[in-house]
Amino acid sequence: MKKILTIVLVGILIVSGLGTVAFATSTTHQTPIITSTQSTAVLFSAPPTIDDKDGFIQIELSGATTKLLEANKPVVPIYVKTYEIPFGSTNIQVICSQKDINTMVLSKEVIPAVVAPLSKMTETTQYTKDPSVYDSTQWYPENWYSYDLGAGRNQNDKQVTFVKVICYPVRYSPVNQLVDYATGFDITVTYTTPTTPRTVDTTYDLVIIAPASFESILQPLIDFKNSKGMATTFKSMEDILAEYQGTDQPEQVKKFILDAYETWNITYVMLAGGLKSHVYAKDKDTISAGWKAWWVPVRYVSIPQDEDEGCLCDLYYGCLYNATGEFDSWDSNGDGIFAAWNMWGYGNDVFDLYPEVYVSRLAVVNKMELKHVVKKILTYEGTGPSEKPWYNTFVGVGGRTFAYYQGQPDGEYLCQLAYNYTKLTIPELTLTKVFTTNRDIGGLVPNKKDISKAFSAGAGFINFEGHGSPSRWDTNWFDIDERTGITIVNFWRIQNKDMQPVVVVGGCHNAMYNISMIPAMLDKNGTTHFGYGYPIFNCFCWDMIVKPLGGAIGSTGCTGYGFGSGSDPVTLSGELEMNFFYEIGNGSTNLAQAHSRAIQKYITEESIGRSDAFCITNWAVLGDPSLRFGGYPS
């Protein structure tokens, strides 16, 4: 069932120019070959502007789409344009030419990017300059443009090939204190369209993967999904391991998912199973995988960041093809280390992050937990939004993660933005602010008492923005460097019964679902399981879902460090979280659909460096992937 395609990549650099954006598409028919062209002309209406910031120069450019944020390297504006072409296209060629190069002389150095874990960054974090750039006369970035290819499902749920072109209109020579800038770019993409486009009839929408012993507990959910038009089937881990080959168990599962996608045209995959024990579980069998202690195996990526050597990543199961249309193993060099990027002693892998299918996990430890979570899903989806008045409430929980942004503590700014996005699809939505800035005006603040009070009142969505660990979430007060928040020990206070929200948690390690009590207690320094000596048996995000008498119906969070840039909070992990709510406001109706589309949006709009890939791969979603926001009308 493997599709093997040949793609020839040609990048031609031509000196030329940019401004207002224009698009053109043309098609030439040469039977049986069809050659298509897409082109874009961009013109920047004004030269870059320069402002002083913290002893450096900050460069802005009207018309740029985003900024290049590589840790400790100069921050420069960039223009990103992503084209969608038919999956299976060949002979892909990209031509990009810059226009009217001008030069500026600088009096100071361009500000370096501060990229760091949320838990390790403060307002006083020092700037660090990468000497390989700042001590050089060479231009940064090296070229005027670059491009990359990927394969995945687009915003319309159609399988496509993505051609992303990144233009660098501002280039900096640090030692010479010069900036060259272009006034525009002309971009042309040509390709040969496939003569036989992918067409598969949809047999199933959702496949549930679990041990055979879980099937009877899952059957009521399967029956319910089928009754609502979500065609659902079950596949046991035992059958997968017997029928599919792979380098390890996670790859065997991925091979089955590929087969199901190519045969049944599935959209969603539920991994119904976590660790087998709350008390002690050896969660890794190799650097890149765990299976002996798991009901459904896990993949670990190898993109080290500080103490995080490798993070849990269920996105692995959803990214089926690479840019050439072949099976994407995430181990392109075949050394047995998956998704390696700057992993000491190992070569880097080339891997695709665009998902084809939408995957999430029920990290249940036993049948009792599974039965409880299945009941929660059936109750939630059994009625629609009109029968849930509490669904029209959005709770924002935040304070000052790092600093102020646009006159607000940055965490509170993100909560407000998330609410604004969600309100696009729920016009009657109201915002409950659990903000540190409420302290002096008598409102709710992000401590255990007030968070529990807001949670217990019921909500459709809750957004936490701040810091975290496997067992807690907290944030800084708006005016002092002291933390306030809530831990899983306090969850007994939450008594929302069936009024259960989808919860997005911004912070470090909140969705680290490989935690068990003894490893957490043994990790006194917080370097492996981030337990710091405490007997943690569930991570923050999953404990909300498996909690009795209420809690959450689904959640997202980081299995590793959450990352920020210390300036604009809508970057890195914060950008993914805001993309989730953007997708809800713009038509996503199901849990893992919004999560995967948020990732796809991030990739198509940003230049993906190591920190970006780290944030994307460790951003997990827990719950039913096909969960319909608000449920089905009865």
Buried (B, 14 or more C-beta within 10 A) or exposed (E): EEBEBEBEBEEEEEEBBBBEBEEEEEEEEEEEEBBBBBBBBBBBEEBBEBEEEEEBBBBEBEBBBBBBBBBBBBBBBBBBBBBBBBBBBBBBBBBBBBBBBEEBEBEEBBBBBBBBBBBEBBEEBEBBBBEEBBEBEBBBBEBBBBBBBBBBBBBEEEBBBBBBBBBBBBBBBBEBBBBBBBBBBBBBBBBBBBEEEBEEEEEBBBBBBBBEEBBEBBEBBBEBBBEBEBBBBBBBBEEBBEEBEBBBBBBBBBBBBBBBBBEBBBBBBBBBBBBBBBEBBBBBBBBBBBBEBBBBBBBBBBBBBEEBBBBBBBBBBBBBBBBBBBBBBBBBEEBBBBBBBEBEEBEBBBBBBBBBBBBBBBBBBBEEBBBBBBEBBBBBBBBBBEEBEBBBBBBBBBBBBBBEBEEBBBBBBBBBBBBBBBBBBBEEBEBBBBBBBBBEEEEBBBBBEBBBBBBBBBBBBBBBBBBBBBBBBBBBBBEEEEBBBBBBEBBEBBBBEBBBBBBBBBBBBBBBBBBBBBBBBEBEEBEBBBBBEBEBBBBBBBBBBBBEEBBBBBBBBBBBBBBBBBBBBBBBBBBBBBBBBBBBBBEBBBBBBBBBBBBBBBBBBBBBBBBBBBBBBBBBBBBBBBBBBBBBEE
